[in-house]
Amino acid sequence: MVTDGSILIFSIALIVILVFIIWCIRAPKLYLLHKLYLALTVCYATWVIPIILMRFLRSPNGTEAFILDCMTTPGGSFAPVIFLCIVLAFVRSLEHMPRRLWLLFVMPLVTIAVTWTNPLHHLQYQVFSVIRSDIEFGPYVMVSGLYNYFCLLLTIIIPLRFALRNRSQLYFKQCLLLAGSGICPLIVSMMSTFSGMNLDIAATPMSFIVPMILNGLAIYQMHLLDIRPMATQHVLDWISDCYLVLSDQGLVISYNRQFERVFGSEYGISGNKYLRDCVKDEDVSGKTAIYNMITAVEECKKANTVISYEQAVTMTKGSFVRRGYYVTEVSPLSVHEKISGFVVIFKDITQIRESMQQLQDSRERMMEQERLAFLGQMIGGLAHNLKTPIMGISGSISAMEALVDECEESLGDPDVTEADYREIYNEIRDWFQKGREATAYMSDIITAIKGQAAGAVTVEDSVFTIDETVKRCVMLMRHELMAGQCRLNVICDKPGDIALKGDVNNLVQVLTNLLSNAVYAQQQVGGGEITLRVECDPENLKISVADTGTGVSEKVKEKLFRAMVTSKGAMGTGLGLYISNTVIRGKFGGKMWMEDNPDGGSIFGISIPMEYVMLKDMEGTKGGTSDAKT
């Protein structure tokens, strides 16, 4: 029978359970572990109340004793299963009970049914009594007992295995408590079933007080449920992005430390405060970010969709002022298809913008370096090009001086007629014309060099023709073509009728780079003809440079138009095609391409969309082919 000491312990446990149930009813929210522990306490209460009533039985094996024993069955059957569910919920971080876990409760339900119907089949008891020594168990007791032992063993093995795999001090103590909670009832139950000891009927429920206490300590004292929220909050505080949670009325509910540092301290945003209250009439100009946020939230509420925009923020720390950039995304939080709040995510793109600016600066520096390197290579050729017209001008001056001297000497000579003087004057005019041509040629060279020597950041957008571009290229490449024993064949459809808007020097730089590469390739086979072709189709203006050199290897083809890729060895920088491709994409919206020349060698070209091209439709002008050889 039940002793007085057991009755006292059970009575204290019932009082504690009653207080706990009242506290749970008043709690604002119960998570799955809270609910399972509450179910465990209720189950335990339904177990010990009949045991307490057994103390007052007149007969240990009468009908009243049998009914009370049946009332204890749900507690003894469900308690091990609930312990196992608590362990699984902890290890797997469950927020809801999966359907498959409900199958664990099938065996306890069968045990309850077998116990209540025992007089019909005697599977639970052959001879019933509340006195342990007088009981004769039926065959089903072994089945239900093994199931309970299985559940209690799993409550020991699973948390220990989890602790060994994670090796976290935060989890280790909790896993020990959960594992230890199954040891005491397992030992007592096995002793009661297999040892033959005459244990009190209250021994088994008494052993479950230990796991009740240990589980309570793990869940409430060690904050079993607070691990994931704490870890999540730690991660959110660590990342550079900011987040803000608002109610449907704009009340600030939650935010991370980064938001508090960037926006909270700067704009006076704090918890349990409406966002609109953070703006005052006298500081409207300084609260643009808050106004943008309020507007985005209102638009998100109206459209029930995600709203994104970019926000610049000025952060002040003492005398230090820093400019930050964030992509702000406002998303609605819906419960049962009704907006209950908003989450505002601020993605920090300050570093990305700074990196993009650094990349742009580096690109411009590389373009400038490549431009200057190309100019350095042309200095020798330019000096030779300038010598020719200078010598021509010098020769013209000498010839005209000789003609002037001849005129002076022939004054008063009767043999010199008027026709002779006219012939001398015509010769002087011819030498003047030759001087003008030489001077014009020098002027063109100086203009071309001046344009190419202009800084990369100097952009003069204007309308220029393809004819003008080709002439500059021919002029700049003249010496290099002659030195490489190359001839340039220009084939252009309507050269004067095709015009582009932009900086002509950019396109000249690209084409001279392609021509220079073609000259290098042509030199490997002893020189030859290079073809510069300009043609239009309905979609693109195409300008190509074809050589009949050695061609491009497959290995180099895979890396074309990338930085530091060259087939010239130490003679090349690897930047020419990369920068040319960047110029065509950035300045003219086009692209560069390469293909093998059917006649041998390679064809490099650029394609510019026709939307960037202007065609002059002139009456009486027919398209044709214009050949010019240098």
C-alpha positions in Angstrom: 0.0 0.0 0.0 0.9 3.7 -0.3 3.0 5.0 2.6 2.3 8.3 4.3 5.7 9.7 3.2 4.7 9.0 -0.5 1.4 10.7 0.1 3.2 13.8 1.4 5.6 14.0 -1.5 2.8 13.5 -4.0 0.7 16.2 -2.3 3.5 18.7 -2.5 4.1 17.8 -6.2 0.4 18.3 -7.0 0.5 21.8 -5.4 3.6 22.7 -7.4 1.9 21.4 -10.6 -1.3 23.4 -9.9 0.8 26.6 -9.5 2.7 25.8 -12.7 -0.5 25.2 -14.7 -1.9 28.5 -13.6 1.3 30.2 -14.6 1.2 28.6 -18.0 -2.4 29.7 -18.6 -1.4 33.3 -18.0 1.8 33.1 -20.1 1.5 35.1 -23.4 3.0 32.3 -25.5 4.0 28.7 -25.1 6.5 27.1 -27.4 6.5 23.4 -28.2 8.8 22.4 -25.3 6.6 24.4 -22.9 3.5 22.6 -24.1 5.2 19.2 -23.8 6.4 19.9 -20.3 2.9 21.2 -19.4 1.4 17.9 -20.8 3.9 16.0 -18.7 2.9 17.7 -15.5 -0.8 17.2 -16.2 -0.1 13.5 -17.1 1.8 13.1 -13.8 -1.0 14.7 -11.8 -3.5 12.2 -13.3 -1.1 9.5 -12.3 -0.6 10.4 -8.6 -4.1 11.5 -7.7 -5.5 7.9 -8.0 -2.5 6.7 -6.1 -3.2 9.1 -3.2 -6.8 7.9 -3.2 -5.6 4.3 -2.9 -4.4 5.1 0.6 -8.1 5.1 1.7 -9.2 1.8 0.0 -11.0 -0.8 2.1 -10.0 -3.6 -0.1 -6.7 -3.8 -2.1 -8.2 -6.0 -4.9 -11.8 -4.8 -5.2 -13.6 -2.9 -7.9 -12.7 0.5 -6.5 -9.0 -0.5 -6.4 -9.2 -1.7 -10.1 -10.8 1.6 -11.2 -8.2 3.6 -9.5 -5.4 1.5 -11.0 -6.9 2.0 -14.4 -6.9 5.7 -13.8 -3.1 5.6 -13.2 -2.5 3.8 -16.5 -2.5 7.0 -18.7 0.1 8.6 -16.5 2.4 5.6 -16.4 2.0 5.0 -20.2 2.3 8.5 -21.6 5.1 9.8 -19.3 8.0 8.0 -21.1 6.7 9.0 -24.5 6.4 12.6 -23.5 9.9 12.6 -22.1 11.1 11.2 -25.5 9.2 14.0 -27.4 10.8 16.6 -25.2 14.3 15.2 -26.1 13.4 15.1 -29.9 12.0 18.6 -29.8 15.2 19.9 -28.3 17.6 18.0 -30.5 15.8 18.7 -33.8 14.7 22.3 -32.9 11.1 21.4 -33.5 8.5 24.2 -33.4 5.5 21.9 -34.1 4.9 18.2 -33.5 5.4 16.3 -36.8 2.7 13.8 -37.6 5.1 10.9 -37.4 5.8 11.6 -33.7 2.1 11.2 -32.9 2.6 7.5 -33.7 4.6 7.1 -30.5 1.3 7.5 -28.6 -0.4 4.5 -30.2 1.1 2.0 -27.8 0.1 3.9 -24.7 -3.5 4.1 -26.0 -3.5 0.4 -26.6 -2.2 -0.2 -23.0 -5.0 2.0 -21.6 -7.5 0.0 -23.6 -6.0 -3.4 -22.5 -6.0 -2.3 -18.8 -9.6 -1.1 -18.7 -10.8 -4.3 -20.5 -8.6 -6.7 -18.4 -11.5 -8.6 -16.8 -12.4 -9.8 -20.4 -9.0 -11.2 -21.3 -6.6 -10.9 -18.3 -3.7 -9.8 -20.6 -2.6 -7.1 -18.1 -3.3 -8.9 -14.8 -3.9 -12.6 -14.1 -4.5 -11.6 -10.5 -5.1 -8.0 -9.6 -4.2 -6.2 -6.4 -2.7 -2.9 -5.3 -0.3 -4.8 -3.2 2.8 -5.6 -5.2 3.4 -9.1 -3.8 -0.2 -10.2 -4.5 -0.1 -9.2 -8.2 0.2 -11.7 -11.0 0.9 -9.9 -14.3 -0.4 -11.1 -17.7 1.7 -11.4 -20.9 0.9 -7.9 -22.2 2.8 -6.3 -19.3 6.1 -7.5 -20.9 5.1 -5.7 -24.2 4.1 -2.4 -22.6 7.1 -2.6 -20.3 9.6 -3.1 -23.1 8.1 -0.2 -25.0 8.5 2.1 -21.9 12.1 0.9 -21.5 12.7 1.6 -25.2 11.4 5.2 -24.8 13.5 5.8 -21.6 16.6 4.4 -23.2 16.2 6.8 -26.2 15.8 9.7 -23.8 19.3 8.8 -22.5 21.1 8.0 -25.8 19.8 10.8 -28.0 20.9 13.8 -25.9 24.3 12.2 -25.1 24.9 11.6 -28.8 23.8 15.1 -29.6 26.2 16.6 -26.9 29.1 14.5 -28.3 28.5 15.6 -31.9 28.1 19.4 -31.1 30.6 19.6 -28.2 29.0 22.9 -27.1 29.3 24.0 -23.5 25.9 25.7 -23.8 24.3 22.4 -24.9 26.4 20.0 -22.8 24.8 20.7 -19.4 21.3 20.7 -20.8 22.0 17.4 -22.6 23.2 15.9 -19.3 20.1 16.9 -17.5 17.9 15.5 -20.3 19.9 12.2 -20.4 19.9 11.9 -16.6 16.2 12.3 -16.4 15.6 8.9 -18.0 18.0 6.9 -15.8 16.1 6.9 -12.5 12.7 5.8 -13.8 14.4 3.3 -16.1 16.2 1.6 -13.2 13.2 1.6 -10.9 10.9 0.3 -13.6 13.3 -2.6 -14.4 13.7 -3.4 -10.7 9.9 -3.5 -10.3 9.4 -5.8 -13.3 12.4 -8.1 -13.3 14.1 -8.1 -9.8 11.2 -9.6 -7.9 11.6 -7.0 -5.2 8.5 -6.1 -3.2 8.4 -2.4 -4.2 5.6 0.0 -3.3 3.1 0.8 -6.0 4.2 4.4 -5.6 7.8 3.6 -6.4 7.5 4.1 -10.2 5.7 7.4 -10.1 8.0 8.5 -7.3 11.0 7.8 -9.7 9.5 10.1 -12.3 9.8 13.1 -9.9 13.5 13.2 -10.7 13.1 13.6 -14.5 10.3 16.1 -13.9 12.7 18.3 -11.9 15.7 17.8 -14.3 13.5 18.7 -17.4 12.2 21.7 -15.6 15.7 22.9 -14.8 16.8 22.4 -18.4 13.8 24.1 -20.0 13.4 27.0 -17.6 16.5 27.5 -15.5 19.0 26.9 -18.3 16.8 28.6 -20.9 16.6 25.6 -23.3 14.3 27.6 -25.6 16.4 30.7 -25.5 19.4 29.1 -27.2 18.2 29.6 -30.8 16.8 33.2 -30.3 20.0 34.2 -28.5 22.2 32.7 -31.3 19.9 34.3 -33.9 20.1 37.7 -32.2 23.9 37.4 -31.9 24.2 36.8 -35.6 21.9 39.7 -36.5 23.9 42.0 -34.2 27.1 40.8 -35.9 26.2 41.3 -39.5 26.7 44.8 -41.1 23.1 44.8 -42.5 20.4 46.4 -40.4 16.9 45.2 -39.7 13.8 46.8 -38.2 10.5 45.1 -37.3 7.4 47.3 -37.2 3.7 46.7 -36.3 1.0 47.4 -38.8 0.6 50.8 -37.1 4.3 51.7 -37.4 5.3 50.8 -33.8 8.9 49.9 -33.4 9.0 46.3 -32.1 12.5 45.0 -32.7 15.9 45.8 -34.3 19.5 44.7 -34.2 22.5 46.4 -32.8 23.7 47.6 -36.2 20.4 49.4 -36.8 20.6 51.1 -33.4 24.2 52.2 -34.2 23.4 53.6 -37.7 19.8 54.7 -37.6 18.7 54.5 -33.9 21.2 56.9 -32.5 21.2 59.2 -35.5 17.4 59.6 -35.8 16.2 58.8 -32.3 14.5 55.5 -33.2 13.8 53.3 -30.1 11.6 50.4 -29.1 7.9 50.9 -28.3 8.0 54.1 -30.2 6.0 55.0 -33.3 8.2 55.7 -36.4 6.2 58.9 -37.2 7.0 60.3 -33.7 10.7 60.2 -34.6 10.1 63.2 -37.0 9.5 66.7 -35.8 8.5 69.7 -37.9 11.6 71.6 -37.1 14.1 69.0 -38.4 12.4 67.8 -41.6 15.5 68.3 -43.7 17.6 66.1 -41.4 15.1 63.2 -41.3 14.9 62.4 -45.0 15.7 58.7 -44.3 12.8 58.4 -41.8 10.4 60.1 -44.3 11.5 57.6 -47.0 11.0 54.7 -44.6 7.5 55.9 -43.6 6.6 56.4 -47.2 7.9 53.0 -48.2 5.9 51.3 -45.4 2.7 53.1 -46.4 3.2 52.0 -50.0 4.0 48.5 -48.9 0.8 48.4 -46.8 -1.3 49.7 -49.8 0.2 47.4 -52.4 0.9 44.4 -50.1 4.2 43.8 -51.9 7.9 44.3 -51.3 9.2 47.9 -51.7 12.9 48.5 -52.4 14.9 51.7 -52.7 18.4 53.1 -52.1 19.1 55.2 -49.1 22.1 57.4 -48.3 22.9 57.9 -44.6 25.3 60.4 -43.0 26.8 58.9 -39.9 28.4 61.3 -37.4 30.8 60.2 -34.6 32.2 63.2 -32.9 34.1 65.2 -35.5 34.1 62.3 -37.9 31.4 62.2 -40.6 31.0 59.2 -42.9 28.6 58.6 -45.8 26.9 55.3 -46.0 24.7 53.7 -48.6 22.0 51.1 -48.0 19.5 49.2 -50.2 16.3 49.3 -48.2 13.7 46.6 -48.6 10.3 46.8 -46.9 8.4 43.5 -46.7 4.9 42.9 -45.3 4.3 40.3 -42.6 0.9 38.6 -43.1 -1.0 36.4 -40.7 -4.1 34.8 -42.2 -3.8 37.0 -45.3 -3.9 40.2 -43.2 -0.9 42.5 -42.8 0.2 42.4 -39.1 3.5 44.2 -39.5 6.6 45.0 -41.6 10.2 44.0 -41.6 12.7 46.6 -43.0 16.1 45.2 -44.2 18.9 47.7 -44.8 21.6 46.0 -46.9 24.9 47.8 -46.6 26.3 48.6 -50.1 28.8 51.2 -49.0 31.8 49.0 -49.5 30.4 47.8 -52.9 30.0 51.4 -54.1 33.5 52.3 -52.9 34.9 49.2 -54.6 33.1 50.1 -57.8 34.5 53.6 -57.6 38.0 52.3 -57.1 37.5 49.9 -60.0 36.4 52.8 -62.2 39.4 54.9 -61.1 41.7 51.9 -61.8 40.2 51.4 -65.2 40.6 55.1 -66.1 44.2 55.0 -64.9 44.9 51.9 -67.0 43.3 53.5 -70.0 45.4 56.6 -69.6 48.6 54.5 -69.2 47.8 52.5 -72.3 47.1 55.7 -74.2 50.4 57.2 -73.1 52.3 54.0 -73.8 50.8 53.9 -77.3 51.8 57.6 -77.8 55.3 56.7 -76.7 55.6 54.0 -79.3 54.5 56.5 -82.0 57.0 59.2 -81.1 59.7 57.9 -83.4 57.2 57.5 -86.3 55.8 61.0 -85.7 59.3 62.5 -85.8 59.8 60.8 -89.2 56.4 62.0 -90.4 57.2 65.6 -89.4 60.6 65.5 -91.0 59.1 64.9 -94.5 56.8 68.0 -94.6 59.5 70.1 -92.9 62.0 69.2 -95.5 59.3 69.8 -98.2 58.7 73.3 -96.8 62.4 74.0 -96.5 62.9 72.9 -100.2 60.0 75.1 -101.3 61.5 78.1 -99.6 64.9 77.4 -101.2 63.3 77.0 -104.7 61.3 80.2 -104.2 64.5 82.1 -103.1 66.2 80.9 -106.3 63.3 82.1 -108.4 63.2 85.5 -106.7 67.0 85.9 -107.3 66.5 84.9 -110.9 63.8 87.6 -111.3 66.1 90.2 -109.7 69.0 89.4 -112.0 66.8 89.5 -115.1 65.5 93.0 -114.4 66.4 95.2 -117.4 67.5 92.2 -119.6 65.8 92.8 -123.0 66.0 89.0 -123.7 63.6 88.2 -120.8 60.1 88.7 -121.9 56.8 89.1 -120.0 56.0 85.4 -120.7 59.3 84.4 -118.9 58.3 86.4 -115.8 54.8 84.8 -115.8 56.4 81.3 -116.0 58.6 82.2 -112.9 55.5 83.5 -111.0 53.6 80.2 -111.8 56.6 78.2 -110.5 56.6 80.3 -107.3 52.8 79.6 -106.9 53.4 75.9 -107.3 56.1 75.9 -104.5 53.6 77.9 -102.3 51.0 75.3 -102.9 53.4 72.5 -102.0 54.3 74.4 -98.8 50.6 74.8 -97.9 50.0 71.0 -98.4 53.0 70.2 -96.1 51.8 72.7 -93.5 48.2 71.2 -93.6 49.7 67.7 -93.2 51.6 68.9 -90.2 48.5 70.5 -88.8 46.5 67.3 -89.2 49.2 65.3 -87.4 49.4 67.8 -84.5 45.5 67.7 -84.2 45.5 63.9 -84.1 48.3 63.8 -81.5 46.6 66.4 -79.4 43.4 64.5 -79.4 45.1 61.2 -78.4 47.2 63.0 -75.8 44.2 64.4 -74.0 43.5 62.9 -70.6 41.2 59.9 -70.3 38.9 61.9 -68.1 38.5 64.6 -70.7 35.4 63.7 -72.7 34.2 65.9 -75.5 31.0 64.4 -76.9 30.5 65.6 -80.5 29.3 64.2 -83.8 32.1 62.8 -85.9 32.1 60.8 -89.1 33.7 57.5 -89.8 35.7 59.2 -92.6 37.3 61.6 -90.1 38.1 58.6 -87.8 39.7 56.6 -90.5 41.9 59.5 -91.7 43.2 60.1 -88.2 44.0 56.4 -87.8 45.8 56.3 -91.2 47.8 59.3 -90.3 48.8 58.0 -86.8 49.7 54.6 -88.1 51.6 55.7 -91.3 55.1 55.2 -89.9 54.3 51.9 -88.1 52.8 50.5 -91.3 55.8 51.5 -93.4 58.2 50.1 -90.8 56.3 46.8 -90.8 56.2 46.7 -94.6 52.4 46.7 -94.5 49.8 48.2 -96.7 46.5 49.4 -95.4 43.4 48.8 -97.6 40.4 50.8 -96.4 37.0 49.6 -97.6 34.1 51.8 -96.3 30.5 52.1 -97.4 29.5 55.8 -97.4 32.4 57.0 -95.2 31.1 60.6 -95.1 27.5 59.5 -94.4 28.1 57.4 -91.2 28.4 59.5 -88.1 28.6 58.7 -84.4 28.2 60.9 -81.3 30.9 60.8 -78.6 34.6 61.4 -78.4 36.3 60.6 -81.6 39.6 60.0 -79.8 38.1 57.0 -78.0 37.3 55.3 -81.3 40.7 56.3 -82.8 42.4 54.7 -79.8 40.6 51.4 -80.3 41.2 51.3 -84.0 44.8 52.2 -83.8 45.3 49.4 -81.2 43.7 46.9 -83.6 45.8 48.2 -86.4 49.0 48.0 -84.3 48.2 44.4 -83.4 47.6 43.6 -87.1 50.9 45.1 -88.0 52.7 43.0 -85.4 50.9 39.9 -86.7 51.7 40.8 -90.3 55.4 41.3 -89.5 55.7 37.7 -88.4 55.1 36.7 -92.1 57.2 39.5 -93.6 54.5 42.1 -94.0 51.6 42.3 -96.4 48.1 43.8 -96.7 45.9 44.8 -93.8 42.2 45.5 -94.5 40.1 48.0 -92.5 36.5 47.4 -93.4 33.4 49.6 -92.4 30.0 48.2 -93.1 26.4 48.6 -91.9 23.6 46.1 -91.4 20.1 46.7 -90.0 21.3 46.1 -86.5 24.9 47.2 -86.2 27.8 49.3 -87.5 30.7 46.9 -87.9 34.3 48.0 -88.2 36.9 45.2 -88.6 40.6 44.9 -89.1 41.8 41.8 -90.9 45.4 40.5 -91.3 46.9 37.5 -92.9 49.4 36.8 -90.2 50.0 33.7 -88.0 46.5 33.9 -86.3 45.6 33.5 -82.6 46.1 30.3 -80.7 43.2 28.5 -79.1 44.7 29.1 -75.7 44.8 32.9 -76.2 41.3 32.9 -77.8 39.8 31.7 -74.5 41.2 34.7 -72.7 40.7 37.4 -75.2 39.5 40.9 -74.1 40.6 40.2 -70.6 43.3 42.1 -68.7 46.9 40.8 -68.9 46.4 38.5 -71.9 48.8 39.0 -74.8 50.5 37.0 -77.5 53.4 39.5 -77.9 55.4 38.2 -74.9 57.5 40.9 -73.3 56.5 43.4 -76.1 52.9 43.4 -75.0 51.1 44.7 -71.9 47.9 42.6 -72.2 45.8 45.7 -71.6 45.1 46.9 -75.2 42.2 44.7 -76.1 40.8 44.7 -72.5 40.7 48.5 -72.5 39.5 48.7 -76.1 36.6 46.4 -75.2 35.8 48.5 -72.1 35.8 51.7 -74.2 33.5 50.2 -76.8 31.1 48.9 -74.2 31.1 52.0 -72.0 31.3 54.8 -74.6 29.4 53.3 -77.5 27.2 50.5 -76.1 28.9 48.0 -78.4 31.1 44.9 -78.2 34.3 43.5 -79.6 34.7 40.2 -81.4 37.3 38.1 -83.1 37.1 35.4 -85.8 39.6 33.5 -88.0 40.4 35.0 -91.4 39.5 32.5 -94.2 42.7 33.7 -96.0 44.8 33.1 -92.9 45.3 35.3 -89.9 42.6 36.9 -87.8 39.8 39.5 -88.0 39.2 41.7 -85.0 36.2 43.9 -85.0 33.7 46.1 -83.1 29.9 46.2 -83.4 28.1 49.3 -82.4 24.2 49.2 -82.3 22.5 51.3 -85.0 20.8 53.3 -82.2 24.1 55.0 -81.6 24.7 55.6 -85.3 23.5 58.5 -87.5 23.2 58.0 -91.3 22.9 61.0 -93.6 20.4 60.3 -96.4 21.6 62.4 -99.2 19.9 62.4 -102.6 21.9 61.5 -105.6 24.6 59.7 -103.5 24.9 56.0 -104.0 26.7 53.7 -101.7 29.9 52.3 -103.1 33.4 51.1 -102.2 36.2 53.4 -101.7 39.7 52.0 -101.8 42.7 53.8 -100.3 46.1 52.3 -100.0 48.9 53.5 -97.9 
